[in-house]
Amino acid sequence: MKILAYLYDADGSDREIELKENILNEVSDRQLLRINILERDKETVKRVVEALVLKTVKVRRGSIRVRACF
């Protein structure tokens, strides 16, 4: 698996989840979505960008950082 996604909840019900399109619509203000990209090939990064409905992504050596505020 090239992508691991975790949903952390303020109430303590943390769990691994499937990364799917528009996943951010399911994240409440009491939750944190963490995505670990284990391989940064073009298709894997594209899948994450599409799932998060991002227009641009800054890629730095060793990490990809995206901050989303709603």
Buried (B, 14 or more C-beta within 10 A) or exposed (E): EBBEBEBBEEEEEBEEBEBEEEBEEEBEEEBEBEBEBEEEEEEBBEBBBEBBEEEEEEEEEEEBEEEEEE
